[in-house]
């Protein structure tokens, strides 16, 4: 559970049940600075004179706010829309795309007007009838660390359990899932976990749980009957990478329950970075050892009009062949689906 260093309450957030609940949870804790804003100028309340210091302080800040614009962003190809319940992540993964996407907003933000957000989701569902509409709950966040006191995932899971044509999904590196295990989800929510080798976690994924703890949380979710998947990302190529990723796949297989209510899904994404991401990462993690040597990569233009540095074609083919072969062999007696390897 994320215990922030400071909590910033925007105007009127204490009028909402979730806002008041969070206030009651923490206001007696003398180690937490409680800030009630009269003007919604968040950055003025987060210290840090350098990008690195501001980023670090932001990662220890929780903002409680109200979502004003209710036009949902597209979330292709994984879902039809983002579900904007919250944004930000407490992890300090050096490679993370949120370092660029959120830029000067590294803090965790919870939106308290959850009923407005879910009502808007229902409108999008109605517009697409009779098709199924899928909402992604973690496009710009990892929602799990604040779930014990926000109950945003619980509220969304229960909401979509009653929806004939609405579905919900989210992905996490974190393990605070116990409050979700007894919910009647009706198989309408898919929970995915991001996994990586312990070398990658130790080198680049600071302030996140180990591979073993993530697998333990996944086992709980699978046992609770949720459709469950695994995102192995980003895949890094280093000495003995094949041995380490094979060990990960074996450890996961060994810990899966004997009975699976749903096929296990896999998504594999190789490491890539944009020139802008490299610049931002160098500012906020100046001592990082990420393999971002442009001369070792191929430059590829993406669907959103900007380019990124990816592994060369031969290396990507090696990654694809490796995971296809090993997943198929290790999980040969289980129902699985490899959704993509990129």
LOBA-617020 format. One record per residue (C-alpha): residue in three letters; x, y, z. Coordinates in nm, 4 decimals, always signed. Layout:
N
<node "ALA",<X,Y,Z>>
...
# end
This chain:
342
<node "UNK",<+0.0000,+0.0000,+0.0000>>
<node "UNK",<+0.1290,+0.3423,-0.0966>>
<node "UNK",<+0.1721,+0.5743,+0.2023>>
<node "UNK",<+0.2563,+0.9160,+0.0551>>
<node "UNK",<+0.4801,+1.1840,+0.2004>>
<node "UNK",<+0.2182,+1.4480,+0.1231>>
<node "UNK",<-0.1451,+1.4491,+0.0098>>
<node "UNK",<-0.2803,+1.7426,-0.1879>>
<node "UNK",<-0.6590,+1.7842,-0.1886>>
<node "UNK",<-0.7971,+1.9947,-0.4709>>
<node "UNK",<-1.0999,+2.2163,-0.4095>>
<node "UNK",<-1.4274,+2.0354,-0.3307>>
<node "UNK",<-1.2690,+1.6882,-0.3213>>
<node "UNK",<-1.3614,+1.6455,+0.0459>>
<node "UNK",<-1.7274,+1.6722,-0.0587>>
<node "UNK",<-1.6962,+1.3323,-0.2273>>
<node "UNK",<-1.7028,+1.0052,-0.0290>>
<node "UNK",<-1.3669,+0.8875,-0.1651>>
<node "UNK",<-1.1978,+1.2196,-0.0916>>
<node "UNK",<-1.3300,+1.2247,+0.2644>>
<node "UNK",<-1.2372,+0.8589,+0.3111>>
<node "UNK",<-0.8754,+0.9254,+0.2123>>
<node "UNK",<-0.8623,+1.2275,+0.4425>>
<node "UNK",<-0.9907,+1.0238,+0.7367>>
<node "UNK",<-0.7391,+0.7495,+0.6584>>
<node "UNK",<-0.4338,+0.9754,+0.6816>>
<node "UNK",<-0.4995,+1.3058,+0.8600>>
<node "UNK",<-0.3836,+1.1746,+1.1994>>
<node "UNK",<-0.0505,+1.0576,+1.0561>>
<node "UNK",<+0.2020,+1.3209,+1.1637>>
<node "UNK",<+0.4513,+1.2034,+0.9015>>
<node "UNK",<+0.2186,+1.3016,+0.6163>>
<node "UNK",<+0.1728,+1.6611,+0.5050>>
<node "UNK",<-0.1936,+1.7356,+0.4342>>
<node "UNK",<-0.2518,+2.0245,+0.1928>>
<node "UNK",<-0.6004,+2.1579,+0.1162>>
<node "UNK",<-0.5732,+2.3867,-0.1848>>
<node "UNK",<-0.7779,+2.6979,-0.2412>>
<node "UNK",<-0.6341,+2.7247,-0.5922>>
<node "UNK",<-0.5614,+2.4150,-0.7996>>
<node "UNK",<-0.1912,+2.4798,-0.8550>>
<node "UNK",<-0.0414,+2.1464,-0.7686>>
<node "UNK",<+0.3220,+2.1972,-0.8672>>
<node "UNK",<+0.3599,+2.4885,-0.6255>>
<node "UNK",<+0.3093,+2.2426,-0.3393>>
<node "UNK",<+0.5724,+1.9886,-0.4505>>
<node "UNK",<+0.9336,+2.0812,-0.3664>>
<node "UNK",<+1.2318,+2.0239,-0.5926>>
<node "UNK",<+1.4566,+2.2693,-0.7738>>
<node "UNK",<+1.5855,+2.0214,-1.0303>>
<node "UNK",<+1.3928,+1.7814,-1.2575>>
<node "UNK",<+1.5399,+1.4890,-1.0599>>
<node "UNK",<+1.4386,+1.6287,-0.7190>>
<node "UNK",<+1.0916,+1.7322,-0.8368>>
<node "UNK",<+1.0370,+1.3890,-0.9899>>
<node "UNK",<+1.1418,+1.2145,-0.6679>>
<node "UNK",<+0.9170,+1.4342,-0.4528>>
<node "UNK",<+0.6319,+1.3915,-0.7013>>
<node "UNK",<+0.6612,+1.0138,-0.6743>>
<node "UNK",<+0.5955,+1.0524,-0.3009>>
<node "UNK",<+0.2899,+1.2746,-0.3515>>
<node "UNK",<-0.0765,+1.1822,-0.3771>>
<node "UNK",<-0.3137,+1.4300,-0.5406>>
<node "UNK",<-0.6859,+1.3930,-0.4772>>
<node "UNK",<-0.8769,+1.5690,-0.7527>>
<node "UNK",<-1.1934,+1.5932,-0.9590>>
<node "UNK",<-1.1927,+1.4843,-1.3230>>
<node "UNK",<-1.3399,+1.7761,-1.5168>>
<node "UNK",<-1.3297,+1.6835,-1.8853>>
<node "UNK",<-1.5137,+1.3562,-1.9408>>
<node "UNK",<-1.4124,+1.2848,-2.2976>>
<node "UNK",<-1.2281,+0.9522,-2.2827>>
<node "UNK",<-0.9068,+0.8947,-2.4759>>
<node "UNK",<-0.8790,+0.6087,-2.7214>>
<node "UNK",<-0.6731,+0.3126,-2.6041>>
<node "UNK",<-0.6097,+0.1025,-2.9138>>
<node "UNK",<-0.5153,-0.1728,-2.9635>>
<node "UNK",<-0.5641,-0.3063,-2.6086>>
<node "UNK",<-0.9053,-0.1498,-2.5461>>
<node "UNK",<-1.1549,+0.0932,-2.6924>>
<node "UNK",<-1.1161,+0.3658,-2.4273>>
<node "UNK",<-0.9057,+0.4637,-2.1303>>
<node "UNK",<-1.1014,+0.4731,-1.8032>>
<node "UNK",<-0.9604,+0.7828,-1.6287>>
<node "UNK",<-1.0037,+0.6870,-1.2646>>
<node "UNK",<-0.6482,+0.7846,-1.1775>>
<node "UNK",<-0.3044,+0.8598,-1.3205>>
<node "UNK",<+0.0554,+0.8139,-1.2177>>
<node "UNK",<+0.2543,+0.5334,-1.0616>>
<node "UNK",<+0.4572,+0.5019,-0.7425>>
<node "UNK",<+0.7187,+0.2815,-0.9102>>
<node "UNK",<+1.0430,+0.4384,-1.0275>>
<node "UNK",<+1.1041,+0.2324,-1.3398>>
<node "UNK",<+1.3726,+0.4159,-1.5289>>
<node "UNK",<+1.2517,+0.3146,-1.8766>>
<node "UNK",<+0.8812,+0.3869,-1.8196>>
<node "UNK",<+0.6881,+0.5725,-2.0913>>
<node "UNK",<+0.5036,+0.7642,-1.8167>>
<node "UNK",<+0.8272,+0.9561,-1.7533>>
<node "UNK",<+0.7530,+1.1241,-2.0856>>
<node "UNK",<+0.3726,+1.1034,-2.1079>>
<node "UNK",<+0.3108,+1.2555,-1.7658>>
<node "UNK",<+0.6154,+1.4818,-1.7864>>
<node "UNK",<+0.5871,+1.7352,-1.5049>>
<node "UNK",<+0.3058,+1.5363,-1.3358>>
<node "UNK",<+0.4945,+1.2447,-1.1755>>
<node "UNK",<+0.2575,+1.2290,-0.8796>>
<node "UNK",<-0.0189,+0.9770,-0.8182>>
<node "UNK",<-0.3597,+1.1310,-0.8815>>
<node "UNK",<-0.6957,+0.9884,-0.7761>>
<node "UNK",<-1.0167,+1.1238,-0.9299>>
<node "UNK",<-1.2937,+1.1208,-0.6704>>
<node "UNK",<-1.5943,+1.1733,-0.9006>>
<node "UNK",<-1.5951,+0.8054,-0.9925>>
<node "UNK",<-1.9733,+0.7973,-1.0502>>
<node "UNK",<-1.9428,+1.0647,-1.3201>>
<node "UNK",<-1.6649,+0.8667,-1.4878>>
<node "UNK",<-1.8564,+0.5383,-1.4829>>
<node "UNK",<-2.1727,+0.7104,-1.6072>>
<node "UNK",<-1.9722,+0.8408,-1.9018>>
<node "UNK",<-1.8398,+0.4890,-1.9642>>
<node "UNK",<-2.1988,+0.3655,-1.9838>>
<node "UNK",<-2.2724,+0.6287,-2.2479>>
<node "UNK",<-1.9833,+0.5036,-2.4605>>
<node "UNK",<-2.1142,+0.1489,-2.4207>>
<node "UNK",<-2.4573,+0.2565,-2.5431>>
<node "UNK",<-2.3057,+0.4284,-2.8467>>
<node "UNK",<-2.1338,+0.1049,-2.9566>>
<node "UNK",<-2.4199,-0.1394,-2.9029>>
<node "UNK",<-2.4494,-0.4237,-2.9816>>
<node "UNK",<-2.0669,-0.4491,-2.9713>>
<node "UNK",<-1.8668,-0.5128,-2.6540>>
<node "UNK",<-1.6793,-0.2038,-2.5298>>
<node "UNK",<-1.3543,-0.2537,-2.3386>>
<node "UNK",<-1.2084,+0.0028,-2.0958>>
<node "UNK",<-0.8440,+0.0095,-1.9874>>
<node "UNK",<-0.7896,+0.1169,-1.6254>>
<node "UNK",<-0.4110,+0.1537,-1.6335>>
<node "UNK",<-0.3216,+0.3347,-1.9548>>
<node "UNK",<-0.1491,+0.6157,-1.7611>>
<node "UNK",<-0.1239,+0.4594,-1.4172>>
<node "UNK",<-0.0694,+0.1606,-1.1956>>
<node "UNK",<-0.3873,+0.1684,-0.9846>>
<node "UNK",<-0.3141,-0.1158,-0.7412>>
<node "UNK",<-0.0937,+0.0552,-0.4739>>
<node "UNK",<-0.3730,+0.3003,-0.3766>>
<node "UNK",<-0.6566,+0.0471,-0.3997>>
<node "UNK",<-0.6695,-0.0358,-0.0246>>
<node "UNK",<-0.8012,+0.3136,+0.0524>>
<node "UNK",<-0.9378,+0.4377,-0.2817>>
<node "UNK",<-1.1474,+0.1303,-0.3749>>
<node "UNK",<-1.1530,+0.2606,-0.7318>>
<node "UNK",<-1.0839,-0.0795,-0.8858>>
<node "UNK",<-1.3402,-0.2435,-0.6594>>
<node "UNK",<-1.6008,+0.0115,-0.7643>>
<node "UNK",<-1.5190,-0.0319,-1.1343>>
<node "UNK",<-1.5139,-0.4132,-1.1157>>
<node "UNK",<-1.8525,-0.4208,-0.9457>>
<node "UNK",<-1.9896,-0.1695,-1.1956>>
<node "UNK",<-1.8820,-0.3676,-1.5012>>
<node "UNK",<-1.9946,-0.6958,-1.3470>>
<node "UNK",<-2.3506,-0.5702,-1.4062>>
<node "UNK",<-2.2771,-0.4481,-1.7601>>
<node "UNK",<-2.3891,-0.6743,-2.0436>>
<node "UNK",<-2.1680,-0.5042,-2.3024>>
<node "UNK",<-1.8963,-0.3383,-2.0940>>
<node "UNK",<-1.5623,-0.4929,-1.9982>>
<node "UNK",<-1.2776,-0.3702,-1.7790>>
<node "UNK",<-0.9079,-0.4522,-1.7695>>
<node "UNK",<-0.5959,-0.3233,-1.5999>>
<node "UNK",<-0.2320,-0.4209,-1.5539>>
<node "UNK",<-0.0030,-0.3863,-1.2515>>
<node "UNK",<+0.3421,-0.4565,-1.1134>>
<node "UNK",<+0.2063,-0.4369,-0.7596>>
<node "UNK",<+0.0475,-0.6855,-0.5230>>
<node "UNK",<-0.2228,-0.5155,-0.3112>>
<node "UNK",<-0.5021,-0.7269,-0.4601>>
<node "UNK",<-0.6578,-0.8856,-0.1507>>
<node "UNK",<-0.9621,-0.6554,-0.1461>>
<node "UNK",<-1.0471,-0.7652,-0.5023>>
<node "UNK",<-1.0476,-1.1406,-0.4448>>
<node "UNK",<-1.3983,-1.1805,-0.3042>>
<node "UNK",<-1.5752,-0.9610,-0.5598>>
<node "UNK",<-1.8430,-1.1034,-0.7896>>
<node "UNK",<-1.6691,-0.9894,-1.1083>>
<node "UNK",<-1.8764,-1.2069,-1.3454>>
<node "UNK",<-1.5646,-1.2593,-1.5611>>
<node "UNK",<-1.6041,-0.9039,-1.6939>>
<node "UNK",<-1.2668,-0.7805,-1.5602>>
<node "UNK",<-0.9280,-0.8990,-1.6843>>
<node "UNK",<-0.6299,-0.8472,-1.4534>>
<node "UNK",<-0.2796,-0.8587,-1.6002>>
<node "UNK",<+0.0573,-0.8501,-1.4296>>
<node "UNK",<+0.3782,-0.7079,-1.5721>>
<node "UNK",<+0.6662,-0.9482,-1.5145>>
<node "UNK",<+1.0364,-0.9290,-1.5758>>
<node "UNK",<+1.3555,-1.1005,-1.4689>>
<node "UNK",<+1.4872,-1.0150,-1.1258>>
<node "UNK",<+1.7961,-0.8615,-1.2893>>
<node "UNK",<+1.5789,-0.6150,-1.4813>>
<node "UNK",<+1.3681,-0.5458,-1.1727>>
<node "UNK",<+1.6752,-0.4826,-0.9564>>
<node "UNK",<+1.8546,-0.2717,-1.2174>>
<node "UNK",<+1.5711,-0.0624,-1.3599>>
<node "UNK",<+1.2420,-0.1124,-1.1724>>
<node "UNK",<+1.3102,+0.0613,-0.8438>>
<node "UNK",<+1.0436,+0.0555,-0.5732>>
<node "UNK",<+0.8498,-0.2355,-0.7215>>
<node "UNK",<+0.7874,-0.5902,-0.5904>>
<node "UNK",<+1.0046,-0.8838,-0.6913>>
<node "UNK",<+0.9109,-1.1265,-0.9653>>
<node "UNK",<+0.8164,-1.3866,-0.7046>>
<node "UNK",<+0.5784,-1.1545,-0.5193>>
<node "UNK",<+0.4075,-1.0537,-0.8430>>
<node "UNK",<+0.3566,-1.4191,-0.9335>>
<node "UNK",<+0.2123,-1.4838,-0.5875>>
<node "UNK",<-0.0406,-1.2015,-0.6363>>
<node "UNK",<-0.1274,-1.3375,-0.9809>>
<node "UNK",<-0.1944,-1.6803,-0.8332>>
<node "UNK",<-0.4453,-1.5222,-0.5924>>
<node "UNK",<-0.6229,-1.3452,-0.8775>>
<node "UNK",<-0.6384,-1.6606,-1.0899>>
<node "UNK",<-0.7747,-1.8576,-0.7941>>
<node "UNK",<-1.0448,-1.5911,-0.7584>>
<node "UNK",<-1.1581,-1.6737,-1.1132>>
<node "UNK",<-1.0484,-1.3563,-1.2918>>
<node "UNK",<-0.9404,-1.3741,-1.6548>>
<node "UNK",<-0.5661,-1.3193,-1.6109>>
<node "UNK",<-0.2755,-1.2331,-1.8350>>
<node "UNK",<+0.0939,-1.1549,-1.8196>>
<node "UNK",<+0.2797,-0.8715,-1.9857>>
<node "UNK",<+0.6500,-0.9543,-2.0078>>
<node "UNK",<+0.7961,-0.6135,-2.0714>>
<node "UNK",<+1.0193,-0.4588,-2.1560>>
<node "UNK",<+1.2396,-0.7443,-2.2726>>
<node "UNK",<+1.6059,-0.6455,-2.2477>>
<node "UNK",<+1.8864,-0.8237,-2.4302>>
<node "UNK",<+2.1826,-0.8824,-2.2018>>
<node "UNK",<+2.4236,-1.1671,-2.1293>>
<node "UNK",<+2.2234,-1.4770,-2.0323>>
<node "UNK",<+1.8912,-1.3081,-2.1088>>
<node "UNK",<+1.7448,-1.6278,-2.2497>>
<node "UNK",<+1.8302,-1.8252,-1.9374>>
<node "UNK",<+1.6748,-1.5590,-1.7122>>
<node "UNK",<+1.3516,-1.5236,-1.9122>>
<node "UNK",<+1.3163,-1.9013,-1.9367>>
<node "UNK",<+1.3574,-1.9213,-1.5584>>
<node "UNK",<+1.0822,-1.6599,-1.5227>>
<node "UNK",<+0.8464,-1.8620,-1.7443>>
<node "UNK",<+0.9182,-2.1815,-1.5516>>
<node "UNK",<+0.8668,-2.0168,-1.2113>>
<node "UNK",<+0.5358,-1.8744,-1.3293>>
<node "UNK",<+0.4205,-2.2091,-1.4649>>
<node "UNK",<+0.5140,-2.3849,-1.1399>>
<node "UNK",<+0.3062,-2.1409,-0.9348>>
<node "UNK",<-0.0093,-2.1409,-1.1450>>
<node "UNK",<-0.3107,-2.3173,-0.9903>>
<node "UNK",<-0.3894,-2.6616,-1.1276>>
<node "UNK",<-0.7368,-2.5468,-1.2360>>
<node "UNK",<-0.7613,-2.2473,-1.4683>>
<node "UNK",<-1.0998,-2.0883,-1.5261>>
<node "UNK",<-0.9692,-1.9016,-1.8298>>
<node "UNK",<-0.6758,-1.9326,-2.0707>>
<node "UNK",<-0.3640,-1.7480,-1.9557>>
<node "UNK",<-0.2648,-1.4724,-2.1991>>
<node "UNK",<+0.0845,-1.3484,-2.2775>>
<node "UNK",<+0.1947,-1.0171,-2.4265>>
<node "UNK",<+0.5671,-0.9681,-2.4955>>
<node "UNK",<+0.7141,-0.6241,-2.5645>>
<node "UNK",<+1.0810,-0.5578,-2.6365>>
<node "UNK",<+1.2549,-0.2485,-2.4992>>
<node "UNK",<+1.2310,+0.0645,-2.7097>>
<node "UNK",<+1.2692,+0.4361,-2.6478>>
<node "UNK",<+1.2092,+0.7699,-2.8198>>
<node "UNK",<+1.4642,+1.0530,-2.8399>>
<node "UNK",<+1.2397,+1.2564,-2.6086>>
<node "UNK",<+1.2203,+0.9704,-2.3567>>
<node "UNK",<+1.5978,+0.9361,-2.3562>>
<node "UNK",<+1.6331,+1.3071,-2.2794>>
<node "UNK",<+1.3787,+1.3009,-1.9956>>
<node "UNK",<+1.5211,+0.9818,-1.8452>>
<node "UNK",<+1.8697,+1.1340,-1.8458>>
<node "UNK",<+1.7365,+1.4353,-1.6543>>
<node "UNK",<+1.5446,+1.2517,-1.3828>>
<node "UNK",<+1.7685,+0.9419,-1.3585>>
<node "UNK",<+2.1118,+1.0847,-1.4493>>
<node "UNK",<+2.2948,+0.7752,-1.3204>>
<node "UNK",<+2.0827,+0.5245,-1.5130>>
<node "UNK",<+2.2545,+0.2383,-1.6943>>
<node "UNK",<+1.9791,+0.1726,-1.9481>>
<node "UNK",<+2.1053,+0.0395,-2.2834>>
<node "UNK",<+2.0137,+0.3427,-2.4932>>
<node "UNK",<+2.2999,+0.3600,-2.7409>>
<node "UNK",<+2.1382,+0.4777,-3.0638>>
<node "UNK",<+2.4020,+0.3080,-3.2786>>
<node "UNK",<+2.2936,-0.0328,-3.1436>>
<node "UNK",<+1.9319,+0.0181,-3.2453>>
<node "UNK",<+1.7132,+0.0639,-3.5507>>
<node "UNK",<+1.4991,+0.3751,-3.5880>>
<node "UNK",<+1.1345,+0.3056,-3.6591>>
<node "UNK",<+0.8469,+0.5458,-3.7175>>
<node "UNK",<+0.5381,+0.4635,-3.5124>>
<node "UNK",<+0.1652,+0.4994,-3.5705>>
<node "UNK",<+0.1487,+0.8287,-3.3786>>
<node "UNK",<+0.3848,+1.0166,-3.6078>>
<node "UNK",<+0.7048,+0.9988,-3.4050>>
<node "UNK",<+0.9961,+0.7598,-3.4171>>
<node "UNK",<+1.1518,+0.5241,-3.1659>>
<node "UNK",<+1.4689,+0.3236,-3.1304>>
<node "UNK",<+1.4045,-0.0509,-3.1314>>
<node "UNK",<+1.6281,-0.3559,-3.1384>>
<node "UNK",<+1.7541,-0.4506,-3.4880>>
<node "UNK",<+1.5374,-0.6791,-3.6994>>
<node "UNK",<+1.7545,-0.9843,-3.6304>>
<node "UNK",<+1.7313,-0.9338,-3.2547>>
<node "UNK",<+1.3539,-0.8869,-3.2665>>
<node "UNK",<+1.3235,-1.2085,-3.4650>>
<node "UNK",<+1.5342,-1.3853,-3.2021>>
<node "UNK",<+1.3099,-1.2519,-2.9217>>
<node "UNK",<+0.9965,-1.3634,-3.1037>>
<node "UNK",<+1.1283,-1.7121,-3.1800>>
<node "UNK",<+1.2547,-1.7585,-2.8238>>
<node "UNK",<+0.9294,-1.6673,-2.6482>>
<node "UNK",<+0.7122,-1.8508,-2.8988>>
<node "UNK",<+0.9147,-2.1685,-2.8498>>
<node "UNK",<+0.9547,-2.1521,-2.4711>>
<node "UNK",<+0.5973,-2.0510,-2.3851>>
<node "UNK",<+0.4594,-2.3225,-2.6122>>
<node "UNK",<+0.6883,-2.5866,-2.4568>>
<node "UNK",<+0.6569,-2.4875,-2.0916>>
<node "UNK",<+0.2785,-2.4407,-2.0990>>
<node "UNK",<+0.1987,-2.7290,-2.3347>>
<node "UNK",<-0.0591,-2.8819,-2.0978>>
<node "UNK",<-0.2354,-2.5546,-2.0175>>
<node "UNK",<-0.4736,-2.3283,-2.2026>>
<node "UNK",<-0.2757,-2.0245,-2.3108>>
<node "UNK",<-0.2905,-1.7534,-2.5729>>
<node "UNK",<+0.0098,-1.5564,-2.6984>>
<node "UNK",<-0.1586,-1.2322,-2.7953>>
<node "UNK",<+0.1474,-1.0657,-2.9455>>
<node "UNK",<+0.5283,-1.0491,-2.9393>>
<node "UNK",<+0.6659,-0.7145,-3.0568>>
# end
